[in-house]
Amino acid sequence: MADPGRQTVVDVASQEKGDQISSDDLQFHDFSGATLSDGGGGLPGDRTSRMSSDDEPLLDADSDQAELLGGQKKQSPFWTFEYYQDFFDVDTYQVLHRILGSMLPRPGKNFLLTHVRPNPDIYGPFWVCLTLVFTTAISGNLANYFSLASSGSEYHWVYDFHKVTLAAAAIFSYAWLIPTALWGFLWWRNSQLHFTFLEIICVYGYSLSIYVPISVLWAIPVPAVQWALGLVGMLLSGSVLVLTFWPAVRDDERKVTYLTLVLIFILHGLLAVGFMLYFFSVPLHGSPVTPQPHRTTIAPAVSTKHI
């Protein structure tokens, strides 16, 4: 059986028409050891060698494809739009996956390493914070209304628009100032994991996701229910933060490690406590409606004397 890797060329000597070809006129040449190339050693009309030589210039001409195949991507300057475009390069599935991951702590799983890297974003954290601002302000006013309506007395209830401003200031300050301080602390302590500032911002922004549904349920004017919901949210999302930053501080001194983790958990819990005390606390006294006194005006008597 012929070897498929061997190529044989049969040279047939030209004979006059009608002559019989003898076996002596047949010559067999073996080209199995020859190198297929465009030079003299290649077979005439060989398409494989030409295709391989033509492919390289096409790949070199396409710079984007070459960068992707090489695993390197050119970094855009920070003053260009392309630099900030990467911060919003996420789809709906990724955002939902990160929201669910920030609500449920999983021992042995780091939220930042498994859900955020290598593509941290600020699109999801921005909308989480903005949604929490409006749900907190609206639900806080509803809780105030329900508590006054169930008291059985007449009270004059007015929607408090200042709660929107206060909620926005508190939430966005927490989502930016605390991660900035934590990033500076990890840089000062020379953490081995080297969490970037954008990654910490992303983690803290998604950690507030659990307070969005809880803030809606906080509208129920029952203090026991409100505190139970706040405790559950604080434990779940606070545990995610502790498990996330534990590898970044575990190589530090033991006192520094535990103090850092405790502060992360307490500050996250104080945000929930502040929400309940200011936006959802049941007022002890309302503003009663003051009835306006009826005023009787006496018209002056008209004189009937005639001069």
One Martini backbone bead per residue (centre of mass of N, CA, C, O) as a GRO file, in nm:
protein
  307
    1MET     BB    1   0.097   0.035   0.023
    2ALA     BB    2   0.082   0.356  -0.014
    3ASP     BB    3   0.227   0.638   0.088
    4PRO     BB    4   0.075   0.947   0.160
    5GLY     BB    5   0.359   1.112   0.203
    6ARG     BB    6   0.419   1.024  -0.082
    7GLN     BB    7   0.553   1.158  -0.389
    8THR     BB    8   0.485   1.089  -0.736
    9VAL     BB    9   0.653   1.109  -1.055
   10VAL     BB   10   0.559   1.061  -1.391
   11ASP     BB   11   0.758   0.999  -1.672
   12VAL     BB   12   0.664   1.028  -2.005
   13ALA     BB   13   0.766   0.935  -2.290
   14SER     BB   14   0.773   1.035  -2.598
   15GLN     BB   15   0.568   0.901  -2.847
   16GLU     BB   16   0.464   0.770  -3.102
   17LYS     BB   17   0.201   0.710  -3.270
   18GLY     BB   18   0.124   0.374  -3.174
   19ASP     BB   19   0.321   0.326  -2.966
   20GLN     BB   20   0.460   0.128  -2.723
   21ILE     BB   21   0.493   0.129  -2.384
   22SER     BB   22   0.754   0.068  -2.195
   23SER     BB   23   0.913   0.003  -1.892
   24ASP     BB   24   1.183   0.167  -1.967
   25ASP     BB   25   1.029   0.457  -2.005
   26LEU     BB   26   0.983   0.452  -1.702
   27GLN     BB   27   1.007   0.715  -1.446
   28PHE     BB   28   1.092   0.734  -1.099
   29HIS     BB   29   1.031   0.990  -0.847
   30ASP     BB   30   1.137   1.102  -0.525
   31PHE     BB   31   0.977   1.379  -0.306
   32SER     BB   32   0.964   1.337   0.012
   33GLY     BB   33   1.235   1.518   0.102
   34ALA     BB   34   1.118   1.762  -0.001
   35THR     BB   35   1.065   2.105   0.010
   36LEU     BB   36   0.793   2.313   0.044
   37SER     BB   37   0.824   2.575  -0.189
   38ASP     BB   38   0.901   2.854  -0.399
   39GLY     BB   39   1.129   2.715  -0.494
   40GLY     BB   40   1.295   2.460  -0.655
   41GLY     BB   41   1.184   2.225  -0.447
   42GLY     BB   42   0.908   2.260  -0.551
   43LEU     BB   43   0.611   2.218  -0.671
   44PRO     BB   44   0.430   2.267  -0.930
   45GLY     BB   45   0.150   2.439  -0.836
   46ASP     BB   46   0.168   2.498  -0.534
   47ARG     BB   47  -0.078   2.612  -0.293
   48THR     BB   48   0.029   2.591  -0.004
   49SER     BB   49   0.276   2.778  -0.023
   50ARG     BB   50   0.120   3.035  -0.115
   51MET     BB   51  -0.079   3.062   0.123
   52SER     BB   52   0.132   3.089   0.352
   53SER     BB   53   0.270   3.346   0.227
   54ASP     BB   54  -0.001   3.527   0.215
   55ASP     BB   55  -0.093   3.539   0.522
   56GLU     BB   56   0.115   3.723   0.666
   57PRO     BB   57   0.050   4.007   0.544
   58LEU     BB   58  -0.245   4.013   0.643
   59LEU     BB   59  -0.180   4.005   0.953
   60ASP     BB   60   0.007   4.260   0.956
   61ALA     BB   61  -0.211   4.467   0.853
   62ASP     BB   62  -0.375   4.378   1.107
   63SER     BB   63  -0.348   4.525   1.409
   64ASP     BB   64  -0.585   4.424   1.586
   65GLN     BB   65  -0.536   4.119   1.543
   66ALA     BB   66  -0.246   4.118   1.648
   67GLU     BB   67  -0.314   4.216   1.939
   68LEU     BB   68  -0.503   3.983   2.015
   69LEU     BB   69  -0.302   3.746   1.958
   70GLY     BB   70  -0.077   3.879   2.156
   71GLY     BB   71  -0.231   4.003   2.424
   72GLN     BB   72  -0.235   4.312   2.331
   73LYS     BB   73  -0.335   4.648   2.442
   74LYS     BB   74  -0.377   4.962   2.376
   75GLN     BB   75  -0.342   5.243   2.568
   76SER     BB   76  -0.530   5.503   2.639
   77PRO     BB   77  -0.564   5.809   2.706
   78PHE     BB   78  -0.727   5.988   2.964
   79TRP     BB   79  -0.843   6.224   2.752
   80THR     BB   80  -1.007   6.004   2.625
   81PHE     BB   81  -1.287   5.819   2.545
   82GLU     BB   82  -1.159   5.528   2.539
   83TYR     BB   83  -1.070   5.514   2.837
   84TYR     BB   84  -1.381   5.527   2.959
   85GLN     BB   85  -1.519   5.293   2.799
   86ASP     BB   86  -1.420   5.047   2.977
   87PHE     BB   87  -1.608   5.117   3.233
   88PHE     BB   88  -1.880   5.029   3.030
   89ASP     BB   89  -1.792   4.717   2.951
   90VAL     BB   90  -2.104   4.589   2.986
   91ASP     BB   91  -2.356   4.365   3.053
   92THR     BB   92  -2.640   4.242   3.185
   93TYR     BB   93  -2.527   3.975   3.292
   94GLN     BB   94  -2.289   4.091   3.455
   95VAL     BB   95  -2.451   4.273   3.644
   96LEU     BB   96  -2.634   4.052   3.767
   97HIS     BB   97  -2.403   3.871   3.865
   98ARG     BB   98  -2.283   4.089   4.062
   99ILE     BB   99  -2.530   4.139   4.235
  100LEU     BB  100  -2.563   3.848   4.342
  101GLY     BB  101  -2.268   3.824   4.454
  102SER     BB  102  -2.308   4.070   4.670
  103MET     BB  103  -2.539   3.913   4.849
  104LEU     BB  104  -2.374   3.627   4.848
  105PRO     BB  105  -2.185   3.461   5.053
  106ARG     BB  106  -1.877   3.268   4.974
  107PRO     BB  107  -1.684   3.047   5.089
  108GLY     BB  108  -1.377   3.077   4.908
  109LYS     BB  109  -1.502   3.336   4.760
  110ASN     BB  110  -1.404   3.604   4.562
  111PHE     BB  111  -1.562   3.868   4.432
  112LEU     BB  112  -1.334   4.012   4.276
  113LEU     BB  113  -1.199   3.758   4.135
  114THR     BB  114  -1.483   3.622   4.015
  115HIS     BB  115  -1.651   3.904   3.906
  116VAL     BB  116  -1.455   4.152   3.824
  117ARG     BB  117  -1.232   4.017   3.713
  118PRO     BB  118  -1.083   4.200   3.440
  119ASN     BB  119  -1.374   4.397   3.452
  120PRO     BB  120  -1.417   4.678   3.575
  121ASP     BB  121  -1.691   4.892   3.683
  122ILE     BB  122  -1.930   5.195   3.689
  123TYR     BB  123  -2.215   5.134   3.590
  124GLY     BB  124  -2.343   4.963   3.813
  125PRO     BB  125  -2.279   5.141   4.067
  126PHE     BB  126  -2.432   5.393   3.973
  127TRP     BB  127  -2.721   5.260   3.952
  128VAL     BB  128  -2.735   5.157   4.237
  129CYS     BB  129  -2.713   5.431   4.382
  130LEU     BB  130  -2.948   5.574   4.238
  131THR     BB  131  -3.169   5.374   4.320
  132LEU     BB  132  -3.126   5.403   4.630
  133VAL     BB  133  -3.205   5.697   4.653
  134PHE     BB  134  -3.508   5.669   4.564
  135THR     BB  135  -3.601   5.437   4.749
  136THR     BB  136  -3.535   5.580   5.015
  137ALA     BB  137  -3.704   5.840   4.980
  138ILE     BB  138  -3.980   5.714   4.914
  139SER     BB  139  -4.000   5.509   5.151
  140GLY     BB  140  -3.969   5.720   5.376
  141ASN     BB  141  -4.234   5.873   5.312
  142LEU     BB  142  -4.421   5.627   5.337
  143ALA     BB  143  -4.359   5.559   5.631
  144ASN     BB  144  -4.459   5.828   5.742
  145TYR     BB  145  -4.749   5.806   5.637
  146PHE     BB  146  -4.833   5.533   5.766
  147SER     BB  147  -4.785   5.619   6.063
  148LEU     BB  148  -4.990   5.859   6.059
  149ALA     BB  149  -5.244   5.704   5.951
  150SER     BB  150  -5.239   5.484   6.202
  151SER     BB  151  -5.298   5.685   6.454
  152GLY     BB  152  -5.600   5.840   6.417
  153SER     BB  153  -5.508   6.123   6.351
  154GLU     BB  154  -5.479   6.455   6.268
  155TYR     BB  155  -5.254   6.517   5.996
  156HIS     BB  156  -5.001   6.702   5.830
  157TRP     BB  157  -4.883   6.583   5.524
  158VAL     BB  158  -4.550   6.608   5.378
  159TYR     BB  159  -4.335   6.598   5.133
  160ASP     BB  160  -3.982   6.519   5.148
  161PHE     BB  161  -3.730   6.639   4.936
  162HIS     BB  162  -3.467   6.629   5.118
  163LYS     BB  163  -3.417   6.317   5.109
  164VAL     BB  164  -3.281   6.301   4.835
  165THR     BB  165  -3.029   6.468   4.900
  166LEU     BB  166  -2.935   6.307   5.150
  167ALA     BB  167  -2.915   6.031   5.012
  168ALA     BB  168  -2.708   6.111   4.794
  169ALA     BB  169  -2.483   6.208   4.983
  170ALA     BB  170  -2.447   5.945   5.147
  171ILE     BB  171  -2.406   5.731   4.922
  172PHE     BB  172  -2.178   5.865   4.745
  173SER     BB  173  -1.981   5.907   4.976
  174TYR     BB  174  -1.949   5.611   5.051
  175ALA     BB  175  -1.873   5.501   4.751
  176TRP     BB  176  -1.595   5.694   4.759
  177LEU     BB  177  -1.448   5.742   5.035
  178ILE     BB  178  -1.400   5.456   5.143
  179PRO     BB  179  -1.239   5.340   4.900
  180THR     BB  180  -1.017   5.553   4.910
  181ALA     BB  181  -0.915   5.489   5.195
  182LEU     BB  182  -0.857   5.187   5.143
  183TRP     BB  183  -0.656   5.220   4.912
  184GLY     BB  184  -0.452   5.389   5.076
  185PHE     BB  185  -0.403   5.176   5.294
  186LEU     BB  186  -0.300   4.944   5.110
  187TRP     BB  187  -0.066   5.109   4.995
  188TRP     BB  188   0.075   5.169   5.269
  189ARG     BB  189   0.087   4.845   5.346
  190ASN     BB  190   0.167   4.677   5.100
  191SER     BB  191  -0.011   4.504   4.929
  192GLN     BB  192  -0.002   4.202   4.743
  193LEU     BB  193  -0.262   4.228   4.547
  194HIS     BB  194  -0.328   4.503   4.421
  195PHE     BB  195  -0.574   4.683   4.441
  196THR     BB  196  -0.762   4.879   4.267
  197PHE     BB  197  -0.956   5.154   4.265
  198LEU     BB  198  -1.176   5.046   4.070
  199GLU     BB  199  -1.231   4.778   4.220
  200ILE     BB  200  -1.327   4.901   4.489
  201ILE     BB  201  -1.558   5.066   4.374
  202CYS     BB  202  -1.711   4.824   4.256
  203VAL     BB  203  -1.758   4.667   4.518
  204TYR     BB  204  -1.913   4.893   4.678
  205GLY     BB  205  -2.140   4.940   4.477
  206TYR     BB  206  -2.254   4.641   4.482
  207SER     BB  207  -2.299   4.621   4.800
  208LEU     BB  208  -2.576   4.808   4.777
  209SER     BB  209  -2.795   4.619   4.645
  210ILE     BB  210  -2.946   4.501   4.902
  211TYR     BB  211  -3.084   4.787   4.982
  212VAL     BB  212  -3.306   4.812   4.773
  213PRO     BB  213  -3.524   4.602   4.869
  214ILE     BB  214  -3.510   4.690   5.170
  215SER     BB  215  -3.611   4.986   5.133
  216VAL     BB  216  -3.895   4.899   5.047
  217LEU     BB  217  -3.958   4.732   5.317
  218TRP     BB  218  -3.920   4.983   5.515
  219ALA     BB  219  -4.218   5.097   5.478
  220ILE     BB  220  -4.282   4.930   5.710
  221PRO     BB  221  -4.429   5.038   6.027
  222VAL     BB  222  -4.210   4.822   6.171
  223PRO     BB  223  -3.945   4.803   6.371
  224ALA     BB  224  -3.879   4.498   6.370
  225VAL     BB  225  -3.866   4.465   6.063
  226GLN     BB  226  -3.653   4.679   6.002
  227TRP     BB  227  -3.420   4.558   6.177
  228ALA     BB  228  -3.413   4.279   6.045
  229LEU     BB  229  -3.345   4.375   5.759
  230GLY     BB  230  -3.088   4.532   5.831
  231LEU     BB  231  -2.931   4.288   5.949
  232VAL     BB  232  -2.930   4.111   5.699
  233GLY     BB  233  -2.789   4.311   5.505
  234MET     BB  234  -2.534   4.354   5.677
  235LEU     BB  235  -2.435   4.055   5.684
  236LEU     BB  236  -2.417   3.991   5.385
  237SER     BB  237  -2.257   4.235   5.260
  238GLY     BB  238  -2.036   4.245   5.480
  239SER     BB  239  -1.922   3.960   5.421
  240VAL     BB  240  -1.828   4.019   5.134
  241LEU     BB  241  -1.619   4.233   5.213
  242VAL     BB  242  -1.447   4.063   5.403
  243LEU     BB  243  -1.378   3.834   5.194
  244THR     BB  244  -1.245   4.024   4.987
  245PHE     BB  245  -1.019   4.175   5.195
  246TRP     BB  246  -0.864   3.950   5.338
  247PRO     BB  247  -0.620   3.889   5.137
  248ALA     BB  248  -0.502   4.194   5.161
  249VAL     BB  249  -0.453   4.166   5.510
  250ARG     BB  250  -0.333   3.885   5.618
  251ASP     BB  251  -0.011   3.970   5.602
  252ASP     BB  252  -0.044   4.136   5.827
  253GLU     BB  253  -0.101   4.235   6.112
  254ARG     BB  254  -0.330   4.117   6.325
  255LYS     BB  255  -0.449   4.383   6.429
  256VAL     BB  256  -0.480   4.519   6.152
  257THR     BB  257  -0.660   4.311   6.022
  258TYR     BB  258  -0.903   4.312   6.222
  259LEU     BB  259  -0.953   4.618   6.222
  260THR     BB  260  -1.019   4.648   5.922
  261LEU     BB  261  -1.259   4.448   5.907
  262VAL     BB  262  -1.432   4.582   6.124
  263LEU     BB  263  -1.458   4.859   5.986
  264ILE     BB  264  -1.593   4.762   5.729
  265PHE     BB  265  -1.845   4.644   5.874
  266ILE     BB  266  -1.938   4.892   6.041
  267LEU     BB  267  -1.969   5.101   5.812
  268HIS     BB  268  -2.183   4.933   5.661
  269GLY     BB  269  -2.386   4.927   5.904
  270LEU     BB  270  -2.421   5.238   5.951
  271LEU     BB  271  -2.579   5.293   5.697
  272ALA     BB  272  -2.833   5.132   5.775
  273VAL     BB  273  -2.888   5.277   6.044
  274GLY     BB  274  -2.920   5.562   5.923
  275PHE     BB  275  -3.163   5.500   5.752
  276MET     BB  276  -3.360   5.414   5.981
  277LEU     BB  277  -3.338   5.671   6.167
  278TYR     BB  278  -3.413   5.890   5.939
  279PHE     BB  279  -3.618   5.759   5.711
  280PHE     BB  280  -3.781   5.515   5.912
  281SER     BB  281  -3.877   5.652   6.150
  282VAL     BB  282  -4.113   5.671   6.397
  283PRO     BB  283  -4.303   5.916   6.488
  284LEU     BB  284  -4.428   6.045   6.786
  285HIS     BB  285  -4.491   6.325   6.649
  286GLY     BB  286  -4.696   6.544   6.499
  287SER     BB  287  -4.865   6.780   6.292
  288PRO     BB  288  -5.115   6.940   6.380
  289VAL     BB  289  -5.416   7.060   6.298
  290THR     BB  290  -5.498   7.397   6.291
  291PRO     BB  291  -5.766   7.556   6.355
  292GLN     BB  292  -5.947   7.806   6.225
  293PRO     BB  293  -6.086   8.077   6.330
  294HIS     BB  294  -6.387   8.230   6.350
  295ARG     BB  295  -6.474   8.524   6.187
  296THR     BB  296  -6.661   8.815   6.289
  297THR     BB  297  -6.814   9.064   6.096
  298ILE     BB  298  -6.907   9.397   6.175
  299ALA     BB  299  -7.109   9.613   6.050
  300PRO     BB  300  -7.174   9.927   6.019
  301ALA     BB  301  -7.401  10.148   6.094
  302VAL     BB  302  -7.669  10.301   5.929
  303SER     BB  303  -7.772  10.604   5.886
  304THR     BB  304  -8.127  10.752   5.897
  305LYS     BB  305  -8.073  11.041   5.893
  306HIS     BB  306  -8.215  11.357   5.806
  307ILE     BB  307  -8.147  11.682   5.707
   0.00000   0.00000   0.00000
